[in-house]
């Protein structure tokens, strides 16, 4: 059972298959523009607790687990980063509605070299 006693979605494939999915360029760009952004997850309706507000749209997506490294910001840019994630995802889905399947259920994290 998932959060809110909802049945968990069947696994869409193995971890290796998930890693083969390309990361949209607009999401890569977020990490380039905001060095303090460590990562974030995109969840579907079935993955969030019942106490979270919803619009009623079955295809609704939620951003969660946003990691921001305050030591890199030189100030508090957390709100700006949160808003930019939401705007970037909204723009991506407006231009490419099929991207919902690509991003839902994934965690995007900064690559360290």
C-alpha positions in Angstrom: 0.0 0.0 0.0 1.2 3.5 -0.8 0.6 6.7 1.2 -3.0 7.3 2.1 -3.7 3.5 1.9 -3.8 3.7 -1.8 -2.6 0.7 -3.8 0.9 1.3 -5.2 1.2 1.5 -8.9 2.8 -1.5 -10.5 6.5 -1.1 -11.1 6.9 0.2 -14.7 10.1 -1.7 -15.2 13.5 -2.3 -13.7 15.8 0.4 -12.3 18.0 -0.2 -15.3 15.2 0.5 -17.7 14.3 3.7 -15.8 17.8 4.9 -16.1 17.7 4.6 -19.9 15.0 7.2 -20.1 16.4 10.5 -21.2 16.3 13.5 -18.9 14.5 16.3 -20.6 16.9 19.2 -21.5 14.7 21.7 -19.6 15.3 19.7 -16.4 19.1 19.4 -17.1 19.0 23.2 -17.5 17.5 23.6 -14.0 20.6 22.1 -12.5 22.9 24.2 -14.6 21.2 27.4 -13.7 20.8 26.6 -10.0 24.0 25.1 -8.5 22.2 24.9 -5.1 19.6 22.5 -6.5 20.5 19.0 -5.3 17.4 17.2 -6.6 13.6 16.7 -6.6 11.0 14.1 -7.3 7.9 14.1 -9.4 5.0 12.1 -8.0 1.6 11.1 -9.3 -1.7 11.3 -7.5 -1.5 7.8 -6.1 1.9 8.6 -4.5 0.9 11.4 -2.1 -0.9 11.3 1.2 -4.7 11.9 1.4 -4.2 15.2 3.3 -2.5 16.9 0.3 -4.8 19.1 -1.7 -5.7 18.0 -5.2 -7.4 19.7 -8.2 -9.4 16.6 -9.1 -7.4 15.9 -12.3 -6.3 12.2 -12.4 -3.2 13.2 -14.3 -2.1 15.7 -11.7 1.6 15.7 -10.8 3.3 16.8 -7.6 6.8 17.9 -6.9 8.3 16.6 -3.7 11.6 15.9 -1.9 13.2 19.1 -3.2 16.8 19.3 -2.0 18.5 22.7 -1.9 22.0 23.2 -0.6 21.9 26.6 1.2 25.7 26.9 1.5 25.9 27.3 -2.3 23.2 29.9 -2.6 25.0 32.9 -1.1 21.5 33.9 0.1 18.2 32.2 0.3 17.0 31.4 -3.2 14.9 28.5 -2.1 11.6 30.1 -3.1 13.0 31.1 -6.5 14.2 27.5 -7.1 10.9 26.0 -6.1 9.0 28.3 -8.4 11.4 27.6 -11.3 11.0 23.9 -10.9 7.2 24.3 -11.1 7.4 26.6 -14.1 9.9 24.4 -16.0 7.7 21.3 -15.5 4.5 23.2 -16.5 6.2 24.4 -19.7 7.6 21.0 -20.5 4.2 19.4 -20.1 2.4 22.1 -22.1 4.8 21.6 -25.0 5.0 17.8 -24.7 2.1 16.3 -22.9 3.5 12.8 -23.5 6.4 13.7 -21.1 4.1 13.0 -18.2 5.1 9.3 -18.5 8.7 10.2 -18.7 8.9 12.3 -15.5 6.2 10.8 -13.2 7.7 8.6 -10.5 11.2 9.8 -11.1 13.7 11.5 -8.9 16.1 14.0 -10.6 19.3 14.6 -8.9 22.5 16.6 -9.6 25.3 14.5 -11.1 28.5 14.8 -9.1 31.8 14.4 -10.9 
